[in-house]
Amino acid sequence: MYMNVFRSRKRADIDAAAYAEDAARMEALAREQKGFIAYRSYKAEDGETLSMSEWESEADARAWARNLDHAAVQGKGRADYYESYTVYSCDDPRVTTFDRSNE
């Protein structure tokens, strides 16, 4: 498995409707890509957002990063939506789970 965590802060003056439309379109497109496993996004009270995507392999995640529609929206994000962001990427992450129902 390969994982990307996208930590971001949006600009105060973004077009929220355009951002929501682009985000929904990119999530739907990502779900169609080879190797896609899961996507989740969370927003903190201070406005910071964490988004996590899981992929079968690093090659699958990198192919998604190079997708032409995705690349165009990434450029739009840098120009119009984000104040700052950091991407954390991990190949073969150590995974520890707990599930009370399995006790």
C-alpha positions as a LaTeX table, in Angstrom:
\begin{tabular}{lrrr}
\hline
Residue & $x$ (\AA) & $y$ (\AA) & $z$ (\AA) \\
\hline
Met1 & 0.00 & 0.00 & 0.00 \\
Tyr2 & 1.07 & 3.59 & $-0.66$ \\
Met3 & $-0.35$ & 6.54 & 1.26 \\
Asn4 & $-0.47$ & 10.30 & 0.68 \\
Val5 & $-1.49$ & 12.75 & 3.38 \\
Phe6 & $-2.24$ & 16.28 & 2.15 \\
Arg7 & $-2.15$ & 18.92 & 4.90 \\
Ser8 & $-3.43$ & 22.30 & 3.78 \\
Arg9 & $-4.75$ & 25.74 & 4.60 \\
Lys10 & $-7.05$ & 27.47 & 2.15 \\
Arg11 & $-6.86$ & 31.15 & 1.29 \\
Ala12 & $-9.47$ & 33.34 & 2.98 \\
Asp13 & $-10.68$ & 34.74 & $-0.35$ \\
Ile14 & $-11.31$ & 31.50 & $-2.29$ \\
Asp15 & $-14.42$ & 30.83 & $-4.33$ \\
Ala16 & $-15.82$ & 28.15 & $-1.99$ \\
Ala17 & $-18.35$ & 26.86 & $-4.54$ \\
Ala18 & $-15.67$ & 26.44 & $-7.24$ \\
Tyr19 & $-13.38$ & 24.72 & $-4.75$ \\
Ala20 & $-16.13$ & 22.31 & $-3.66$ \\
Glu21 & $-16.95$ & 21.51 & $-7.29$ \\
Asp22 & $-13.29$ & 20.84 & $-8.16$ \\
Ala23 & $-12.78$ & 18.75 & $-5.02$ \\
Ala24 & $-15.85$ & 16.60 & $-5.70$ \\
Arg25 & $-14.83$ & 16.11 & $-9.34$ \\
Met26 & $-11.27$ & 15.12 & $-8.35$ \\
Glu27 & $-12.48$ & 12.67 & $-5.71$ \\
Ala28 & $-14.81$ & 11.00 & $-8.22$ \\
Leu29 & $-12.00$ & 10.84 & $-10.80$ \\
Ala30 & $-9.51$ & 9.44 & $-8.26$ \\
Arg31 & $-11.92$ & 6.65 & $-7.36$ \\
Glu32 & $-11.85$ & 5.54 & $-11.03$ \\
Gln33 & $-8.05$ & 5.29 & $-11.16$ \\
Lys34 & $-6.10$ & 2.04 & $-11.16$ \\
Gly35 & $-4.97$ & 1.12 & $-7.66$ \\
Phe36 & $-7.27$ & 3.50 & $-5.76$ \\
Ile37 & $-8.18$ & 2.13 & $-2.31$ \\
Ala38 & $-9.65$ & 4.96 & $-0.22$ \\
Tyr39 & $-9.90$ & 8.69 & 0.36 \\
Arg40 & $-10.86$ & 10.66 & 3.47 \\
Ser41 & $-10.74$ & 14.35 & 4.35 \\
Tyr42 & $-10.99$ & 16.07 & 7.73 \\
Lys43 & $-11.17$ & 19.73 & 8.72 \\
Ala44 & $-9.91$ & 21.06 & 12.04 \\
Glu45 & $-11.60$ & 23.89 & 13.93 \\
Asp46 & $-8.72$ & 26.23 & 13.00 \\
Gly47 & $-9.35$ & 25.64 & 9.28 \\
Glu48 & $-6.50$ & 23.24 & 8.58 \\
Thr49 & $-7.50$ & 20.28 & 6.40 \\
Leu50 & $-6.01$ & 16.78 & 6.27 \\
Ser51 & $-6.80$ & 14.57 & 3.30 \\
Met52 & $-5.57$ & 11.01 & 3.03 \\
Ser53 & $-5.51$ & 8.80 & $-0.04$ \\
Glu54 & $-4.50$ & 5.14 & $-0.13$ \\
Trp55 & $-3.24$ & 3.37 & $-3.25$ \\
Glu56 & $-2.22$ & $-0.17$ & $-4.13$ \\
Ser57 & 1.28 & 1.01 & $-5.11$ \\
Glu58 & 3.51 & 4.05 & $-5.42$ \\
Ala59 & 3.24 & 3.74 & $-9.22$ \\
Asp60 & $-0.56$ & 4.01 & $-9.00$ \\
Ala61 & $-0.34$ & 7.10 & $-6.76$ \\
Arg62 & 2.20 & 8.74 & $-9.06$ \\
Ala63 & 0.04 & 8.00 & $-12.11$ \\
Trp64 & $-2.81$ & 9.80 & $-10.36$ \\
Ala65 & $-0.54$ & 12.76 & $-9.63$ \\
Arg66 & 0.26 & 12.95 & $-13.37$ \\
Asn67 & $-3.37$ & 12.63 & $-14.53$ \\
Leu68 & $-3.96$ & 15.64 & $-16.81$ \\
Asp69 & $-7.23$ & 16.74 & $-15.19$ \\
His70 & $-5.74$ & 16.31 & $-11.72$ \\
Ala71 & $-2.59$ & 18.21 & $-12.68$ \\
Ala72 & $-4.70$ & 21.11 & $-14.01$ \\
Val73 & $-6.68$ & 21.33 & $-10.77$ \\
Gln74 & $-3.45$ & 21.10 & $-8.75$ \\
Gly75 & $-2.23$ & 24.20 & $-10.60$ \\
Lys76 & $-5.55$ & 25.92 & $-9.93$ \\
Gly77 & $-5.17$ & 25.01 & $-6.27$ \\
Arg78 & $-1.76$ & 26.68 & $-6.04$ \\
Ala79 & $-3.00$ & 29.75 & $-7.91$ \\
Asp80 & $-6.47$ & 30.19 & $-6.41$ \\
Tyr81 & $-7.24$ & 27.98 & $-3.41$ \\
Tyr82 & $-4.33$ & 27.25 & $-1.08$ \\
Glu83 & $-2.40$ & 29.48 & 1.28 \\
Ser84 & $-0.07$ & 26.58 & 2.03 \\
Tyr85 & 0.15 & 22.80 & 1.90 \\
Thr86 & 2.44 & 19.90 & 2.68 \\
Val87 & 2.25 & 16.41 & 1.19 \\
Tyr88 & 3.47 & 13.41 & 3.18 \\
Ser89 & 3.98 & 10.21 & 1.17 \\
Cys90 & 4.75 & 6.75 & 2.48 \\
Asp91 & 5.38 & 3.46 & 0.73 \\
Asp92 & 4.39 & 0.37 & 2.72 \\
Pro93 & 3.31 & 2.21 & 5.88 \\
Arg94 & 3.38 & 0.41 & 9.20 \\
Val95 & $-0.28$ & $-0.21$ & 10.03 \\
Thr96 & $-1.57$ & $-1.01$ & 13.52 \\
Thr97 & $-5.28$ & $-1.57$ & 14.08 \\
Phe98 & $-7.68$ & $-2.01$ & 16.98 \\
Asp99 & $-11.27$ & $-3.18$ & 16.64 \\
Arg100 & $-13.25$ & $-3.73$ & 19.83 \\
Ser101 & $-15.68$ & $-6.06$ & 18.03 \\
Asn102 & $-12.81$ & $-8.52$ & 17.44 \\
Glu103 & $-11.97$ & $-8.96$ & 21.12 \\
\hline
\end{tabular}
